[in-house]
Amino acid sequence: MEELKYKPTWQEIREQSGKDAAHKLAHLVNNCSHTSDAFIGELKVEHQTLQQSVTRLMLEWLEYVGSDEYWYDARNHRNPVYP
């Protein structure tokens, strides 16, 4: 009898792909010697529709960081920039 294997849904695959991409990007910028040249070099040769989608994603991130939902930790508590 063949063992049944769990097959993830498309939603689960997309969610995991997003998590993986975020971790890889964070790892890239956490490297003290990183440059954006390779990232930009690869992105600039992608199809314009994909470039637009990446830009839209980055703008969504900036909007989130600028929102009241964005959490900051106690290290910033006494910083005059934060309430």
Phi, psi and omega in degrees: 000134181281136180285132178283131179251145178289131178246116182293153177283165177300322179298316179295320179296315180296318179297315179294322178297319178296318178296316180298317180296318180296318179295320180293320178294318178297320178296320179300311183281342178283341178289121185300334183257018183291150170232155180274356184304311182294317179299310181294320179300320179285320182292326183290344178261000175285162178300145183302327178296319177292322177300318178296320179294319178296316179298318178298318178298317179295322177294321176299320178297314180297321177297319179296315181298327179277356183270169177287344179286340183291126183267137172238154186267178186297339178297335181261002187301317183269001178291128183296344178289328182260145180291000000 
